[in-house]
Amino acid sequence: IQIQLAQLRLRLEQFALKQAAWRSEGWEIVHTELEENDGVINVDGEPFRLLGRIDRIDRRVTDSGCEEFAILDYKTGDAGEAPEKKHISKPGKNDPLAPAHWVDLQLPLYRYLVRSVDGLGPDLKGKTVKLGYVLLPGVVADTRFELAEWSDSDLMIADEAACDVVRKIRNEVFWPPTDPIRYQNTDEFSAVVQHGVFGRAPFVTEEEIGS
């Protein structure tokens, strides 16, 4: 516990420095832990309700007088991965010709949750809305504000991916699973007790279970 407290203190000290620099760029916090229950995405002419909690929304006015908003999500994982890496799958070694595709829609869907927020309006037209992470990784030197550099066309593709998910939910299509399947054992508790992880053998054999 003492080690964890010391690590936490280091992370927060570094975050304070980054927050001060972010504030010096004109950003100010306008919402934290914002719960939204009125988000709606229209799919094939029918509304689909979205619920969620947004960690933080910041606002600034640029030197040219333009108003900007940043929708931010705190990430404390050790990896400290940028939004692009978490949200979009790139071609891999096994299939270098495979197209990149959206595998996480968290940040793009936030655009639908903020439309009832004061200052943003119902359609975000004319608003500059940035999406990103506040990264607090294990390596404190990597602490940073990381805004995604997605174009309007990128976000349109994300919206269509979200619509496709909604269609599958409505049609109760939940197959196929990811490939490869993360846990081959069909026992519902295998993931909890980590059977097979790092070569770990089951605590109880099938023969013992049968007896």
The 8 nearest C-alpha neighbors of each residue, nearest first, counted from 0:
[[1, 3, 2, 4, 5, 6, 7, 8],
 [0, 2, 4, 3, 5, 6, 7, 8],
 [3, 1, 5, 0, 4, 6, 7, 8],
 [4, 2, 6, 0, 5, 1, 7, 8],
 [5, 3, 7, 1, 6, 2, 0, 8],
 [4, 6, 8, 2, 3, 7, 1, 9],
 [7, 5, 3, 9, 8, 4, 2, 10],
 [6, 8, 4, 10, 5, 9, 3, 11],
 [7, 9, 5, 11, 6, 10, 12, 4],
 [10, 8, 12, 6, 7, 11, 13, 5],
 [11, 9, 7, 13, 8, 12, 139, 14],
 [10, 12, 14, 8, 13, 9, 15, 7],
 [11, 13, 9, 15, 14, 10, 8, 16],
 [14, 12, 16, 10, 11, 15, 9, 17],
 [13, 15, 11, 17, 16, 12, 18, 10],
 [16, 14, 18, 12, 13, 17, 11, 19],
 [15, 17, 19, 13, 14, 18, 20, 12],
 [18, 16, 14, 20, 19, 15, 21, 143],
 [17, 19, 21, 15, 20, 16, 14, 22],
 [20, 18, 22, 16, 17, 21, 15, 23],
 [19, 21, 23, 17, 22, 18, 16, 24],
 [22, 20, 18, 24, 23, 19, 17, 26],
 [21, 23, 26, 19, 24, 25, 20, 18],
 [22, 24, 20, 25, 21, 19, 26, 18],
 [25, 23, 22, 21, 26, 20, 59, 19],
 [24, 26, 22, 23, 59, 27, 60, 21],
 [27, 25, 59, 22, 58, 24, 57, 21],
 [26, 28, 57, 58, 22, 59, 29, 25],
 [27, 29, 57, 30, 56, 58, 26, 55],
 [28, 30, 57, 56, 27, 58, 31, 55],
 [31, 29, 56, 55, 28, 33, 32, 57],
 [32, 30, 55, 33, 54, 56, 53, 29],
 [33, 31, 54, 53, 52, 55, 34, 30],
 [32, 34, 53, 31, 52, 30, 35, 54],
 [35, 33, 52, 51, 32, 53, 36, 50],
 [34, 36, 51, 37, 50, 112, 52, 33],
 [37, 35, 50, 38, 49, 51, 34, 112],
 [36, 38, 35, 39, 49, 50, 48, 112],
 [37, 39, 112, 49, 111, 48, 36, 50],
 [40, 38, 48, 47, 49, 46, 111, 37],
 [39, 41, 47, 46, 42, 48, 111, 38],
 [42, 40, 46, 45, 44, 47, 39, 43],
 [41, 43, 45, 44, 162, 46, 40, 47],
 [44, 42, 45, 41, 46, 162, 166, 165],
 [43, 45, 42, 41, 46, 40, 47, 162],
 [44, 46, 42, 41, 43, 47, 40, 39],
 [47, 45, 41, 40, 39, 42, 48, 44],
 [48, 46, 40, 39, 41, 45, 49, 42],
 [47, 49, 39, 38, 46, 40, 50, 37],
 [48, 50, 38, 39, 36, 47, 37, 51],
 [51, 49, 36, 35, 38, 48, 37, 52],
 [50, 52, 35, 34, 53, 36, 49, 112],
 [51, 53, 34, 33, 32, 35, 54, 50],
 [52, 54, 33, 32, 55, 34, 51, 72],
 [55, 53, 32, 72, 31, 71, 52, 33],
 [54, 56, 31, 71, 30, 53, 70, 32],
 [57, 55, 70, 30, 69, 29, 71, 28],
 [58, 56, 28, 69, 27, 29, 68, 26],
 [59, 57, 68, 26, 27, 67, 69, 28],
 [58, 60, 26, 25, 67, 66, 27, 61],
 [59, 61, 66, 65, 64, 67, 62, 25],
 [60, 62, 64, 65, 63, 59, 66, 67],
 [61, 63, 64, 60, 65, 25, 59, 66],
 [62, 64, 61, 65, 60, 66, 67, 59],
 [63, 65, 61, 62, 60, 66, 59, 67],
 [66, 64, 61, 60, 63, 67, 62, 127],
 [65, 67, 60, 59, 61, 64, 127, 68],
 [68, 66, 127, 59, 58, 128, 60, 65],
 [67, 69, 58, 128, 57, 129, 127, 70],
 [70, 68, 129, 57, 56, 130, 128, 71],
 [71, 69, 56, 130, 55, 129, 131, 57],
 [72, 70, 131, 132, 55, 56, 69, 130],
 [71, 73, 132, 54, 133, 74, 55, 131],
 [72, 74, 133, 132, 134, 75, 54, 71],
 [75, 73, 134, 76, 135, 133, 72, 132],
 [74, 76, 135, 136, 134, 77, 73, 79],
 [77, 75, 136, 78, 74, 79, 137, 135],
 [76, 78, 137, 136, 79, 75, 138, 135],
 [79, 77, 80, 76, 136, 137, 138, 75],
 [80, 78, 136, 77, 134, 76, 81, 135],
 [81, 79, 78, 84, 85, 82, 134, 83],
 [80, 82, 84, 83, 145, 85, 79, 132],
 [83, 81, 85, 84, 147, 86, 131, 80],
 [82, 84, 86, 81, 85, 87, 147, 148],
 [83, 85, 82, 81, 86, 87, 80, 88],
 [86, 84, 82, 83, 87, 81, 80, 103],
 [85, 87, 103, 83, 102, 84, 101, 82],
 [88, 86, 101, 100, 102, 84, 83, 85],
 [89, 87, 99, 100, 101, 102, 90, 86],
 [88, 90, 99, 91, 87, 100, 98, 97],
 [91, 89, 95, 97, 99, 94, 98, 96],
 [92, 90, 95, 94, 93, 89, 97, 96],
 [91, 93, 95, 94, 90, 96, 97, 89],
 [94, 92, 91, 95, 90, 96, 97, 89],
 [93, 95, 91, 96, 92, 97, 90, 98],
 [94, 96, 90, 91, 92, 97, 93, 98],
 [97, 95, 94, 90, 98, 91, 93, 99],
 [96, 98, 90, 94, 95, 99, 91, 89],
 [99, 97, 90, 100, 96, 89, 95, 88],
 [98, 100, 89, 88, 90, 87, 97, 101],
 [101, 99, 88, 87, 98, 102, 89, 86],
 [100, 102, 87, 86, 103, 88, 157, 104],
 [101, 103, 86, 87, 88, 100, 104, 85],
 [104, 102, 86, 101, 105, 85, 87, 106],
 [105, 103, 107, 106, 108, 86, 102, 157],
 [104, 106, 108, 107, 103, 109, 86, 72],
 [105, 107, 109, 108, 104, 130, 131, 110],
 [108, 106, 109, 104, 105, 110, 154, 157],
 [109, 107, 110, 106, 105, 111, 104, 112],
 [108, 110, 112, 106, 111, 107, 113, 105],
 [111, 109, 108, 112, 113, 107, 114, 106],
 [112, 110, 109, 38, 108, 113, 114, 39],
 [111, 113, 38, 109, 110, 114, 35, 37],
 [114, 112, 116, 115, 111, 110, 109, 119],
 [113, 115, 121, 120, 116, 112, 111, 119],
 [114, 116, 113, 121, 120, 117, 119, 112],
 [115, 117, 113, 114, 119, 118, 120, 112],
 [118, 116, 119, 115, 120, 114, 113, 121],
 [117, 119, 120, 116, 115, 114, 126, 123],
 [120, 118, 117, 116, 123, 114, 121, 113],
 [119, 121, 114, 123, 122, 118, 115, 117],
 [120, 122, 114, 115, 123, 119, 113, 116],
 [121, 123, 124, 120, 114, 119, 111, 125],
 [124, 122, 126, 120, 119, 121, 125, 114],
 [125, 123, 122, 126, 120, 121, 127, 119],
 [124, 126, 123, 127, 122, 66, 119, 128],
 [127, 125, 123, 124, 128, 67, 119, 66],
 [126, 128, 67, 68, 129, 125, 66, 123],
 [127, 129, 68, 69, 126, 67, 130, 70],
 [128, 130, 69, 68, 70, 127, 146, 131],
 [131, 129, 70, 146, 69, 147, 71, 106],
 [132, 130, 146, 71, 147, 145, 82, 70],
 [133, 131, 72, 71, 145, 134, 73, 144],
 [132, 134, 73, 144, 72, 143, 74, 145],
 [133, 135, 74, 143, 142, 132, 79, 136],
 [134, 136, 75, 142, 74, 10, 133, 79],
 [137, 135, 77, 79, 75, 138, 76, 134],
 [136, 138, 77, 139, 135, 76, 78, 75],
 [139, 137, 136, 140, 141, 77, 142, 135],
 [138, 140, 141, 142, 10, 137, 136, 13],
 [139, 141, 138, 142, 13, 143, 136, 137],
 [140, 142, 139, 138, 143, 136, 79, 135],
 [143, 141, 135, 139, 134, 140, 136, 14],
 [144, 142, 134, 145, 133, 141, 17, 135],
 [143, 145, 133, 132, 134, 146, 142, 131],
 [144, 146, 132, 131, 143, 133, 81, 147],
 [147, 145, 131, 130, 132, 148, 144, 129],
 [148, 146, 131, 82, 149, 130, 83, 145],
 [147, 149, 146, 150, 83, 130, 129, 82],
 [150, 148, 153, 147, 154, 151, 152, 83],
 [149, 151, 153, 152, 154, 148, 155, 147],
 [150, 152, 154, 153, 155, 149, 156, 157],
 [151, 153, 155, 150, 154, 156, 149, 157],
 [154, 152, 150, 156, 151, 155, 149, 157],
 [153, 155, 157, 151, 156, 152, 158, 150],
 [154, 156, 152, 158, 157, 153, 151, 159],
 [155, 157, 159, 153, 154, 158, 160, 152],
 [158, 156, 154, 160, 155, 159, 161, 101],
 [159, 157, 155, 161, 156, 160, 154, 162],
 [158, 160, 162, 156, 161, 157, 163, 155],
 [159, 161, 157, 163, 158, 162, 156, 164],
 [162, 160, 158, 164, 159, 163, 157, 165],
 [163, 161, 159, 165, 164, 160, 42, 158],
 [162, 164, 160, 166, 161, 165, 159, 167],
 [165, 163, 161, 167, 162, 166, 168, 160],
 [164, 166, 162, 168, 163, 167, 169, 161],
 [167, 165, 163, 169, 164, 168, 170, 162],
 [166, 168, 172, 170, 164, 165, 169, 171],
 [167, 169, 171, 165, 170, 166, 172, 164],
 [170, 168, 166, 167, 171, 165, 172, 164],
 [169, 171, 167, 168, 172, 166, 165, 173],
 [172, 170, 168, 169, 167, 173, 166, 174],
 [171, 173, 167, 170, 174, 168, 169, 166],
 [174, 172, 171, 175, 167, 168, 176, 170],
 [175, 173, 176, 172, 177, 171, 167, 168],
 [174, 176, 173, 177, 178, 172, 180, 179],
 [177, 175, 174, 178, 180, 173, 179, 181],
 [178, 176, 180, 179, 175, 181, 174, 182],
 [179, 177, 180, 176, 181, 175, 182, 183],
 [178, 180, 177, 181, 176, 182, 183, 175],
 [181, 179, 178, 177, 182, 183, 176, 184],
 [180, 182, 179, 183, 177, 178, 190, 176],
 [183, 181, 184, 180, 190, 185, 189, 195],
 [182, 184, 180, 185, 181, 186, 179, 195],
 [183, 185, 186, 182, 189, 194, 187, 195],
 [186, 184, 187, 183, 182, 189, 188, 190],
 [185, 187, 189, 184, 188, 190, 183, 182],
 [186, 188, 189, 185, 190, 184, 191, 182],
 [189, 187, 191, 186, 190, 192, 193, 185],
 [190, 188, 194, 186, 191, 192, 193, 187],
 [189, 191, 193, 188, 192, 194, 182, 187],
 [190, 192, 188, 189, 193, 194, 187, 186],
 [191, 193, 189, 190, 194, 188, 201, 202],
 [194, 192, 190, 196, 191, 189, 195, 199],
 [195, 193, 189, 201, 196, 192, 199, 200],
 [194, 196, 199, 198, 200, 193, 197, 201],
 [195, 197, 198, 193, 199, 194, 200, 190],
 [198, 196, 199, 195, 193, 194, 200, 201],
 [199, 197, 195, 196, 200, 194, 193, 201],
 [198, 200, 195, 196, 197, 194, 201, 193],
 [199, 201, 195, 194, 198, 202, 196, 203],
 [202, 200, 203, 194, 204, 199, 195, 193],
 [203, 201, 200, 204, 194, 192, 199, 205],
 [204, 202, 201, 207, 205, 208, 206, 200],
 [205, 203, 207, 206, 201, 208, 202, 200],
 [204, 206, 208, 207, 209, 203, 210, 201],
 [207, 205, 209, 204, 208, 210, 203, 201],
 [208, 206, 210, 204, 209, 205, 203, 202],
 [207, 209, 205, 206, 210, 204, 203, 202],
 [210, 208, 206, 207, 205, 204, 203, 202],
 [209, 207, 208, 206, 205, 204, 203, 202]]
